[in-house]
Amino acid sequence: MAQVLEDSGRQVMISVDPHKASWTAAAVDASLRPLATIRVSVGDDGYRSLRRFARKWSNTHWAIEGATGLGAPLTRRLSEDGVDVVDVPAKLAARVRLLSTGHGRKSDDADAVSVGVAALTAHGLTTARMDAAVTALRAIVEQIGAVPV
């Protein structure tokens, strides 16, 4: 989605479909309309790009699919910056995508929009909390996985 729709001052959900190498984010307004999407590489540059993307709207909230799983690195960065993140279960986002499109075809943009719609409409979703011990263990496991055997 190349065009970025104007800031109406209404609530905008910045919703993220995380992967190991990239984050795809969508801005979804309170009427469930996608405003824009962006795909960035995981890392410092990608994180800064996501934060710049979110600053295009004045009243933003964040939702990440699997915020304490595959989305944990981004959740951790946002939490360190004082940003609360809604954790959207992958199954819920998949159901939203299926119901909104009539088919289960996946794309990162569609997944990110589905995360936003789920976060704006579902009841009982929780704010992601990063456990320091779990975070440390994940970092160790990632490092072990990166070492050639």
Secondary structure by P-SEA (a helix, b strand, c coil): ccccccccccbbbbcccccccbbbbbbbcccccccbbbbbcccaaaaaaaaaaaacccbbbbbbccccccaaaaaaaaaaabbbbbbbbaaaaaaaaaaacccccccaaaaaaaaaaaaacccccccccccaaaaaaaaaaaaaaaccc
